[in-house]
């Protein structure tokens, strides 16, 4: 059972539950709270009618230009049609409800399948808005009001020659083990709130940087990624620095300083 909720969260969850008659996968009775789930951006909960389970995500009120609800819903629904995401059963500006899928987090042994998963995502044709990564980065920088060390990293990063961007494709933009579920059939994806058209090398860089892949692991991942970009490994290295800066600023906006990541980025910029 979830820990005791604040009055505001409890009220928002009750509002979401009250929409149950309008869900596309209609429960037998009004669902009740089963457990609170993880998540860094939002509050998520599993609810049940005693037979089936669903996930309710209460949307964060924090302004974030990287998130777009219409992008998310279009991308998530397209991924669902491709068989790699749970069904959305209801959504509005305050919450999103999906079916709950049983499974476990993938692991490093799944890198070949994850490479194929990235290929599939990047081949999905869906009309979502593109994301200008550098404008996005600069917006976060202005919101974060960073200190001198972070500002120095930011300025050094801007001085790095940019990589030529390939055709933008559908990207999840936050596809890590935390946002994957290994079901009995395959690995599926959740939490599409940052989805957009973007450079596929950035999408891959989010994963390689977050999980600190070594060279052997990178080869396992990219060896099963269906692409013809011979410069992809180098472009991923470049976009890892962009993502590292985005992550540092994302957390700083929320009041947390990532000292280890700041030091790591500083070293990467020195060696690049």
Backbone torsions as a table, in degrees:
resi	resn	phi	psi	omega
1	UNK	NA	145.8	179.9
2	UNK	-68.5	152.9	175.7
3	UNK	-67.6	166.6	-177.5
4	UNK	-59.0	130.5	-176.3
5	UNK	-92.5	153.1	175.2
6	UNK	-68.3	157.3	179.9
7	UNK	-56.6	-39.7	-178.8
8	UNK	-65.9	-44.9	179.1
9	UNK	-65.7	-42.1	179.4
10	UNK	-60.6	-41.2	179.1
11	UNK	-64.8	-44.5	-179.9
12	UNK	-63.8	-40.5	178.6
13	UNK	-64.8	-41.0	178.7
14	UNK	-64.1	-36.4	176.2
15	UNK	-63.5	-41.9	178.3
16	UNK	-63.9	-43.7	179.7
17	UNK	-63.9	-30.3	-178.0
18	UNK	-69.8	-10.0	178.8
19	UNK	-88.2	7.5	-167.5
20	UNK	-59.7	-29.4	-179.4
21	UNK	-69.5	-16.6	-178.8
22	UNK	-99.4	1.2	-178.9
23	UNK	-69.3	145.7	180.0
24	UNK	-71.7	-27.2	170.7
25	UNK	-106.7	88.3	-167.8
26	UNK	-72.6	126.3	176.2
27	UNK	-66.2	161.2	177.0
28	UNK	-69.8	-38.8	176.5
29	UNK	-140.7	172.6	178.2
30	UNK	-59.8	122.7	-178.8
31	UNK	-65.4	160.1	176.7
32	UNK	-125.7	161.3	-178.5
33	UNK	-67.4	130.2	175.6
34	UNK	-103.9	-47.9	-178.2
35	UNK	-161.7	159.5	173.7
36	UNK	-94.7	136.1	-177.5
37	UNK	-102.7	170.7	-179.5
38	UNK	-76.3	178.8	179.3
39	UNK	148.1	137.5	-178.7
40	UNK	-96.3	-30.7	-175.4
41	UNK	-92.6	-34.9	-170.5
42	UNK	-137.1	172.1	172.7
43	UNK	-97.8	126.5	-179.1
44	UNK	-125.3	146.8	-175.7
45	UNK	-140.7	147.3	169.7
46	UNK	-96.6	132.6	177.5
47	UNK	-125.6	158.9	-174.0
48	UNK	-147.7	150.0	171.4
49	UNK	-102.1	10.8	-178.9
50	UNK	97.6	-18.1	179.3
51	UNK	-117.8	-52.0	-178.0
52	UNK	-115.1	160.1	-178.9
53	UNK	-124.3	150.9	177.7
54	UNK	-137.1	162.7	175.2
55	UNK	-113.9	126.9	174.0
56	UNK	-107.7	122.7	174.6
57	UNK	-108.8	120.5	175.2
58	UNK	-86.8	121.9	-174.1
59	UNK	-69.9	139.0	178.0
60	UNK	-68.8	145.5	177.5
61	UNK	-88.5	1.2	-178.4
62	UNK	-75.3	127.7	178.7
63	UNK	-65.7	133.8	-177.5
64	UNK	-153.7	111.4	-175.7
65	UNK	-71.3	-8.8	176.7
66	UNK	-80.5	-12.7	-178.6
67	UNK	-104.0	141.2	178.9
68	UNK	-148.5	112.2	-174.2
69	UNK	-60.3	-39.7	-179.9
70	UNK	-66.9	-40.6	173.7
71	UNK	-57.8	-47.2	-177.2
72	UNK	-59.4	-49.5	-175.9
73	UNK	-64.2	-44.4	179.2
74	UNK	-61.7	-46.0	-178.8
75	UNK	-66.5	-43.2	-179.6
76	UNK	-63.0	-44.5	-180.0
77	UNK	-64.9	-37.8	177.1
78	UNK	-65.7	-39.9	177.2
79	UNK	-65.9	-35.5	176.9
80	UNK	-64.4	-42.6	178.3
81	UNK	-63.3	-29.5	178.1
82	UNK	-82.5	-2.2	176.8
83	UNK	82.8	18.6	-176.0
84	UNK	-124.2	22.8	176.4
85	UNK	-155.5	150.5	176.6
86	UNK	-69.8	161.9	-179.9
87	UNK	-74.5	140.1	168.6
88	UNK	-83.4	127.9	-179.2
89	UNK	-105.3	-17.8	177.3
90	UNK	-171.0	147.3	173.6
91	UNK	-158.1	153.8	166.6
92	UNK	-151.0	-167.8	-175.4
93	UNK	-69.8	-15.2	-175.5
94	UNK	-101.5	-25.5	-178.0
95	UNK	-157.5	160.6	177.6
96	UNK	-134.3	135.1	-176.1
97	UNK	-123.3	129.4	179.6
98	UNK	-128.9	162.7	171.4
99	UNK	-65.6	151.5	177.2
100	UNK	-94.2	129.3	179.0
101	UNK	-109.2	129.1	176.7
102	UNK	-73.9	142.9	175.9
103	UNK	162.1	-174.9	-179.8
104	UNK	-123.8	167.0	174.3
105	UNK	-71.0	141.6	172.7
106	UNK	-66.8	175.8	179.8
107	UNK	-143.4	-177.1	-176.6
108	UNK	-60.6	-27.1	177.6
109	UNK	-64.9	-15.9	-178.5
110	UNK	-93.9	8.2	-175.2
111	UNK	-55.6	-41.3	177.2
112	UNK	-58.3	-43.8	179.7
113	UNK	-68.9	-34.0	178.5
114	UNK	-67.6	-37.4	174.1
115	UNK	-58.5	-42.7	177.7
116	UNK	-66.3	-35.3	178.7
117	UNK	-63.6	-44.6	176.0
118	UNK	-59.5	-41.7	178.7
119	UNK	-58.8	-44.0	-179.2
120	UNK	-64.2	-46.5	179.2
121	UNK	-58.0	-45.4	-175.6
122	UNK	-72.3	-7.9	177.1
123	UNK	-99.7	-5.1	-177.9
124	UNK	-74.5	129.9	179.6
125	UNK	-96.4	110.4	-179.5
126	UNK	-148.5	146.0	-176.2
127	UNK	-88.5	89.1	173.8
128	UNK	-123.7	159.0	-176.7
129	UNK	-75.3	149.1	177.6
130	UNK	-78.5	161.9	176.3
131	UNK	-117.3	124.4	172.7
132	UNK	-85.1	103.8	-171.9
133	UNK	-60.1	-41.1	-176.7
134	UNK	-70.5	-38.9	174.6
135	UNK	-64.2	-38.9	177.7
136	UNK	-61.7	-45.0	178.6
137	UNK	-61.5	-44.5	-178.9
138	UNK	-67.1	-34.2	176.4
139	UNK	-63.8	-44.6	176.5
140	UNK	-61.0	-40.4	-179.3
141	UNK	-60.4	-44.0	179.6
142	UNK	-65.9	-36.4	-179.7
143	UNK	-72.8	-32.6	-172.0
144	UNK	-77.6	-24.0	-175.2
145	UNK	49.7	59.6	-171.0
146	UNK	-72.2	160.8	178.1
147	UNK	-81.0	-176.4	-173.7
148	UNK	-64.1	-38.6	-177.6
149	UNK	-67.1	-44.4	178.3
150	UNK	-66.8	-39.8	178.3
151	UNK	-62.0	-39.2	178.3
152	UNK	-63.1	-44.0	176.9
153	UNK	-60.4	-43.2	-178.8
154	UNK	-61.0	-47.8	-178.7
155	UNK	-66.2	-38.3	177.3
156	UNK	-66.0	-37.1	178.6
157	UNK	-65.2	-40.4	179.1
158	UNK	-64.9	-25.4	-179.4
159	UNK	-80.8	-13.5	178.4
160	UNK	-70.4	130.4	178.0
161	UNK	-55.6	130.3	-177.1
162	UNK	-74.3	155.5	177.7
163	UNK	-87.6	146.7	173.0
164	UNK	-62.9	130.5	-179.2
165	UNK	-89.0	132.9	176.2
166	UNK	-78.6	-179.5	174.6
167	UNK	-56.3	134.7	178.7
168	UNK	-72.1	141.4	-179.9
169	UNK	-131.6	170.8	174.9
170	UNK	-62.8	126.3	177.3
171	UNK	-128.3	141.7	176.9
172	UNK	-72.3	-40.8	176.3
173	UNK	77.4	-4.7	178.7
174	UNK	-149.7	36.9	-172.9
175	UNK	-89.0	93.6	175.9
176	UNK	-121.2	177.3	178.2
177	UNK	-53.8	-33.8	-177.8
178	UNK	-62.3	-27.2	-176.9
179	UNK	-108.8	25.3	174.2
180	UNK	-126.6	150.2	175.3
181	UNK	-131.4	126.5	173.6
182	UNK	-89.7	106.4	174.8
183	UNK	-87.8	-176.3	177.9
184	UNK	-66.1	-26.6	-175.1
185	UNK	-93.4	-44.3	-173.4
186	UNK	-168.1	178.8	174.2
187	UNK	-87.2	129.3	177.9
188	UNK	-118.4	168.0	-172.6
189	UNK	-118.7	149.2	175.7
190	UNK	-133.6	174.4	173.7
191	UNK	56.6	72.1	-178.9
192	UNK	-93.9	21.5	-170.4
193	UNK	-67.4	-18.7	178.3
194	UNK	-103.7	10.9	-176.8
195	UNK	-62.1	142.9	176.8
196	UNK	-165.8	175.3	167.0
197	UNK	-81.1	126.1	-175.5
198	UNK	-155.6	-178.5	178.5
199	UNK	-75.4	126.4	-178.5
200	UNK	-60.1	-27.0	178.9
201	UNK	-65.6	-32.7	176.8
202	UNK	-67.6	-42.7	179.4
203	UNK	-57.8	-45.1	178.4
204	UNK	-67.7	-35.6	-178.8
205	UNK	-65.1	-34.3	176.4
206	UNK	-57.2	-43.0	-179.2
207	UNK	-71.9	-48.2	-175.6
208	UNK	-65.3	-37.3	179.7
209	UNK	-72.1	-47.1	-177.0
210	UNK	-58.5	-40.1	-175.8
211	UNK	-102.4	9.7	171.2
212	UNK	50.3	52.3	-177.1
213	UNK	-66.7	136.0	173.7
214	UNK	-84.7	179.7	-174.1
215	UNK	-62.8	-39.8	179.0
216	UNK	-63.1	-42.9	-179.4
217	UNK	-67.8	-36.9	176.8
218	UNK	-61.9	-41.4	178.3
219	UNK	-63.7	-38.6	177.9
220	UNK	-63.2	-42.9	-179.5
221	UNK	-67.1	-53.9	-174.0
222	UNK	-75.4	-21.9	177.0
223	UNK	-66.1	-18.3	179.0
224	UNK	-113.4	10.8	175.9
225	UNK	-94.0	125.3	-174.3
226	UNK	-87.9	90.6	178.9
227	UNK	-149.2	161.5	-178.6
228	UNK	-116.7	23.5	179.8
229	UNK	-88.7	100.1	-177.2
230	UNK	-67.9	-18.9	-179.8
231	UNK	-95.3	11.3	-173.2
232	UNK	-58.7	-47.3	-179.2
233	UNK	-56.4	-42.2	-179.7
234	UNK	-68.8	-39.2	179.1
235	UNK	-66.6	-34.6	176.3
236	UNK	-62.9	-42.3	178.6
237	UNK	-58.5	-41.9	178.5
238	UNK	-64.0	-48.1	-176.8
239	UNK	-71.2	-20.0	173.3
240	UNK	-61.0	-38.4	178.6
241	UNK	-68.0	-39.1	176.8
242	UNK	-62.0	-46.6	-179.2
243	UNK	-65.0	-40.1	178.9
244	UNK	-57.4	-42.1	179.1
245	UNK	-67.1	-40.9	177.6
246	UNK	-60.8	-44.6	-179.4
247	UNK	-63.3	-43.7	179.1
248	UNK	-59.3	-46.6	-178.7
249	UNK	-70.2	-37.7	179.0
250	UNK	-56.7	-46.3	-179.2
251	UNK	-72.3	-35.2	-179.9
252	UNK	-65.2	-36.7	175.1
253	UNK	-58.7	-31.6	-178.4
254	UNK	-95.2	11.7	172.5
255	UNK	89.4	16.8	-179.1
256	UNK	-123.3	134.3	178.7
257	UNK	-104.4	124.5	-178.2
258	UNK	-97.0	80.5	-174.9
259	UNK	-60.5	-42.3	-178.7
260	UNK	-63.1	-42.5	-179.6
261	UNK	-69.9	-34.2	177.0
262	UNK	-63.6	-44.5	177.9
263	UNK	-64.0	-39.7	179.5
264	UNK	-64.1	-44.5	179.1
265	UNK	-64.3	-40.5	178.6
266	UNK	-58.4	-41.8	179.0
267	UNK	-68.3	-39.1	178.8
268	UNK	-63.3	-40.5	-180.0
269	UNK	-67.2	-34.1	176.9
270	UNK	-65.4	-38.7	-174.3
271	UNK	-87.0	-15.3	-172.8
272	UNK	-74.1	NA	NA
